[in-house]
Amino acid sequence: MRGIFERKSSVILIAIFCSVLWGSAFPVLKISYEELQMDPDDVIAKIVFAGIRFLIAGVIVLGFLLVSRPKRILVTRRQFLVLIILGVVQTALQYFFFYNGLAKVSGVQGAILASSGTFFTVILAHYFYKNDRMNWKKTIGLIAGFTGIAIANWGQELQLSFQWDGEGYMILSGVTSAIATIMAKELATGIHPFAVTGWQLSLGAIILLLIGIPQIGEGAITFTPFGWGLLLYSALLSSIAFGLWYSLLKFNYAGEISIYKFIVPVSGTVLSSIFIPGEQLNLFIMLSIAMVASGIIVINYKNKQTQKRKDISTS
């Protein structure tokens, strides 16, 4: 298995596969809302739906870790407290904004707006790490990325639109994701990446369910066989993508892998235009995709010598 995660051709294919999986979440969730007859304004229904999805995903990741490396699933009391904090921020809070924001925007817009997390992480890293300061390359990438996000708000009707609980929530989801990324790097040292992922997904999901289930209205979510299939797919895509991605990071330089994340907004927009009725690519959306993808590539691109020196210095 190690050879698969080190061979250049298979590394590229796995990285692209993970990015397409993450991109597919946007049309899947939009279609799920329709199939399960969830009202776009029903916040509690979204909370419960997110809780179910991420509890399943977290249990899958922890189950895999229990089978493959059982000792890694155990954490200390302090580490468990850290995982609870990450669960609150990275799962409960981030996906509260994400699920409710996505209900008010198109899948195409959502895929582009969600990429803001990458750019906010770069900004926060400048203030937290002396060896990760802003430079001209990152500045160009940020300008391109945020310009693309702004263009996305022209939407399908070619007119400027902004809803606080739509586009605003998607941006807040990106901000929360960036904060959680820094927190995980700072607080989760010494914990296996699969354990971090599995525990924070499970704990965050439990918090969402504890908040949502007592308040959910009758008939707020109408489960159908197809709806259950969409829910299980969304849970599996999270666990599989995270598992494969962390395996790639274990055997490859981070910069060489992260560059392929530009495929997430691209695949998300294309798949949304294919599978969601009424959504289509227009000039503004295609320009937005190009700007966002270019920004992610520019920010993450490092020549091999630079990346090697950075990875060695942080190992």
N, C-alpha and C positions, 0 to 999 in steps of 0.2 A: 504493500500500500504506500510506503514511503516514496517509492519511485514514481508513483502516479502524481504525488504532490510536489515532486521536484523536476520532473520532465517538462521542458519548456512548452511543448505543444499541449500537453494535458493540463498544465497550470493555466494557460490562456483559456482553454475550453471550460474549465471548472469555474474560473473567475467570471467569464461571460454568462455561464449557466446560473450562477448565484445572482448576478445582477438582473438577469431576465426574470428569475423567480421573484425578487423583490419588486421589480417593475410590474409584474402581473398582479400584485396585491391591489393596485388601484382599481382596475376594472372589476376584479373579483369582489371587492368590498362594495362598490357602487351597485353591482348586480345583486349582491346579497341584501342590501337595503330594500331593493324593490321586491325580491323574492320573499323575504321575511316580513314584508308589509310594515316596515318601520317608518314612522312619521319623521321627516327631516328635522322637526323641532323637538323630538322626543330625546332629550339628553340622557335620561336614565336608561332607555333601551340600548343606546349606543354603549353606555358604560358596562351593562351586563353582557352584551354581545362581545365586546373587547375582552372582558374578564374571562368568559368561557374560552375564547380563542387562545389567549396567552397562558391560561392554566393548562390546557391540553399541550401547547407547544413546550412549556416549561417542564412538564412531566416527561415528555418524550426525550428532551435533552438530558434531564437528570437520570432517566432510565437507561439511556445509552451510556452515560458516564458510569452508572452503577455496574453495568455489565462489563465495560471495557477497563475502567480504572476505579474500582470501588472505593479505595482510600481517598481519592481526590474529591469525593462528594462531601466528605466531612469537613466542617469548618469550626473555628473557635467561636466563643461567645462574642468577642469583639468583631470578628469577621461577619458573624450573622447579623449584628447590628448594622454594619456597613451595607450588607446585602438588602436589609430592610429599607435603608435610606435610598439605595439605588432602585429598589422596586417601586418606591413611592415616586421618585423623580423620573426614572428612565422608562418605566412601564405605565404606572397609574396616571401620572400627570401628563407625560408626553402623549400617550394614546387617548387620554380624555380630549385634548386639543385636536389630535389627528382625526379620530373617528367622527367627532362632531363637526369639525371644519370640513372634512371631505364630503359630508352630507349636503353642504351648501354650495360646493363648487363642482365643476365638471371633473371627471377622472383625468382628462388631459391637463387641466390647470393644476390639479392636486399633485400629479407626478412632478411637475416643474416646481411648484411652491415648496414641496417637501425637501427638495435639494438644498434649500436655504440652510439646513443644518450643517452641511459641509462647509459653507462659507462662514457661518457664525463660529464654528470650531476654530477656523484659522485666526479669526479676530481674537477670540478668548485665549488661544495658545500664545499669542504675542505678549499678553500681559502676565501669563503664568510661567512661561519657560524662556530663559535667557538664550537658549540655543534654537529657539523657534520663532525668531522675530520676523516682523514684516519686512519684505524686500520688494524690489520693483516687479519681480515675477508674480509674487502673491498679490500685489496690488492690482496688476493687470487682470489676474484671474478673478479677483473679487469684483472689480468693475464689470467685467464681462458677465459674471454670474448674476449679480444683483440687477444688472440691466436686463438680462434675460428673464428674471423673475418679474420685474416691473412690466415688461412687454407681455408676459403671460396674462396679466390682469386686464388686457384688452379683450380677452375671451373670445368666444365663438361669434359674438355679435359685432366684433370690431369696434367696441366702445368701452371706455374706461369703466371698470366696476370694482367695488371694494365693499365687502361686508365684514364687520368686526368678528362675527361668529362664523364666518366662512374663510375668506382669505386671511383674515387676522388670526384665526385659530391655527391655520396651517403654518403661518410664520412663527407663532408662539410654540408650535410643536417643534419647529426647527431650532429655535432658541433653547428649548428644554433639552432637545437631543444633544446640542453642543455642550450645555452645562453638564449633562450626565456623562458625556464622553470624558471631560476633564476630571470629573469626580471619580469615575471608574479607574482612570489612570493613576490618580493620586491615592485613592482609598483602598482599591481592591488588589494591592500588591500581595503576592504570595498565595493568591487563590487561583486555582485552575480556571482558564477562560470558559470552559464548558460549565463549571460549577457557578461562575459568576452569571452566565447567561441563563442557565436553568433555574437557579434560585431567585434571581431578580425578576424573571418572567413569572414564576409561580407566586412569589410573595406579592408582587404588584397586582397580579390578577386576583388574588384573594382579597386584597384591599378594594379593588373595583367591585367585586361581587358582594362584599360586605356592605358597601355603600349602595349598590344598585338594587339588589334583590328585594330588600324590605320596601323599596319605594316604587318598584316597577308596576305599571298598571296592567290590568287584565287585557290580554290580547295585544299587548305592545309589540310582541314578537310572535309571529306565526310560523312555526317550524314546518318545513316540508322536506321530503326526501332530497330534493335538489338543494334546498337550503342547508341541510346537514352536510351534504357533499361539499358545498362551497366553504362551510365553516371548517371542516376537516382539512380541506386543501389549504386554506389560509394558515391553519395551525402547522401543517406539515411544511409548508414553504418556509416559514420562519425557522423551524428547528433544523431542516435540511440545509438551508442557506447559511445559517450561523455556523453549523457544524463543519460544513465544507470550507467556509471562509476562514475560520480559525485554524483549520488544518493547513490551509495554504500559508497563512501568516507564520505558522510554526517553522516552515521549511523554506520560506522565501523572504526577500526584503519587502518591508511594508509598502514602500513607494512604488515598487514594481507591480504590486497587486492592486493597491488603492486606485490606481489610474483607471482601472476598468469600471469603476463606479459611475463613470460618465454614462454608462449604458443603462443605468436605472431610470433616469428621467426619459431617456430616448425610448426604451422599451415600454415604459409606463404610458407614455403619450400614444405611441403607435398601437399598443394593445387596446387602450381605451377607445381609440377611434375605430378600431375594428369590431369590438365586442359590445360597446355601449351604444344603443340606438340614439341617433340624433347628434352624436359627437363626431366631429371630423377635424382634420388638420387644415388650418388655413395659413396664410402668409405670416401672420403675427406669431402663431404657435410654432411654426417651423423655424422662424428666426429666433424665437425664445429658446427652443431646444438647442439650436446651434450655439447660442451664447452661453447657456448654462453648461453644456457639455464641454465647450472650449475652456470655460473657467475652471472646471474640475480637472481637466487634463493639464492645464498650465500650472495649477496649484500643486498637483501631485507629481508632476514630471520631475525626475531627478536622474542625472546620469549615474551610471553604475558606481563610479568611484566615490561620488558625493554620498550616495545612499549607503555604500559600504562603510564609509567613515562614520556616518551618523548612527547606523545600527550597532557598530562596534562600540561606539562611545556610550550608548544607552543600554548595552547588554550587561 
